[in-house]
Amino acid sequence: MSITGAEAILKSLKSNGIDHLFANPGSDFAPIIESYAETDNSAEIPTCIVAPHENICVSMAHGYYLATGRMQAAMVHVNVGLANAVMGLINARADDIPIMMLGGRTPLTEHDREGGRRTPIQYGQEMFDQTAMVRETVKWDYELRYAENAADLVSRAASIARSEPVGAVYMSLPREPLCERTDENRAKPVQVAASRPFADPSAVTQAAGIIAEAENPLIVCSRGDAAGVVGAHLAAIAEENSIAVSEVFCTRNVMASDHPNLISGNLAEHLPEADVVVIIDAPVAWIEAKARPAEGATVIHIGPDPLFSRMPVRGYRTDLAIQANTGAALKALRDALPGKQNPARREQITKKHENFRTQTAKNAEQGSAGTASRAWVAKCISDVVGDDGIIFNERGGALSTFRVDGPNRWFGNTQAGGLGWCLPAALGFQYAHRDR
């Protein structure tokens, strides 16, 4: 049995674990639309969610991943559609969010080939290198040339996107290979994601020894994982070893607001006091012009890419870098640490936490008179959402102004700062949890 390249794409998306296709299609995607119309078994292809703007497609896929930890796909029109999608991809890139990005490509041929050009716009939208628009924001990119390798390319793209450090990938889809016919997809994907990387045991032992001997260790973090593993291990490490935790420039909250080891994000105050600083998968750990560790402090970085190699300039001092899945690395570190509390240090940390929350409440109350301040609005929102609510925040108050009762309750836009992310990302999250 033969199928079109478009149907091969859709069936391969589904077989590679992608359940939803957030789409803003154009004329180049007619074969994809026809495949949806003609497919007898809808369970073999992703559910299509049509959105009125390309940034919504990408941001909904982003939000869905935050809710579930499962990558989804987004589909947009040729160069003009891809241009509108770039903002969403920049945000995804800045927070290491895997998305299968599909972009239409102006037909390549002008005459009798099926799928060839039929309208004037298909001349105006042609580019020498359309993919250049997104190449810096994705881990992998390729343009489909033949229908017969469509399924395998989807499998390869999905596998690369899910291999750590995870990230978006892009496939450009000219109309002709989408129209061509090829043999039915194989049932199983041709590739799978690489297994999650585990930390070098000797490096973990070294880090645990340094932390255990520290007088005043400090953990700096800014994002967790969808399953909450990072938050659980980090909270346990902090409690069991009397270590202060500061969440800075947060995109996915890690700690509950009332956790006694959570202190403020004022690193200008905390960094100079710390003799060991542990950065947990934080792309931006501090601003060098405003704060930096003490001269003699030891600085440890932990995460899938602890040096954030795709950031051209990131000059934080690094005495030990441990590359691993963040949750797995924290579990290993927790097991290696002595788990011995320091009563005097715990008392100091608790006092810092109480001062932090007291000042937060005071700031909110002061902002309740006259024009409402961000801190007061954040306090009111925190009261409304309750124990199980989720907050998506774009250019509102900082995480510290809200009250959250656990990890993954507050999501902020990335350091990339692409506006228009928050509402569609929240829609994507809520689509994954329709009852919340």
Helices and strands as residue ranges (DSSP letters): E 2-4, H 5-15, E 20-24, G 27-29, H 30-38, G 42-44, E 47-50, H 54-68, E 72-76, H 79-94, E 99-105, H 121-124, G 130-133, G 135-137, E 141-143, G 147-149, H 150-162, E 169-174, H 175-179, E 181-183, H 201-213, E 217-223, H 229-241, E 244-252, E 262-263, H 267-270, G 271-273, E 276-280, E 298-303, E 320-323, H 326-336, H 343-366, H 374-385, E 391-393, G 399-401, E 410-412, H 422-432
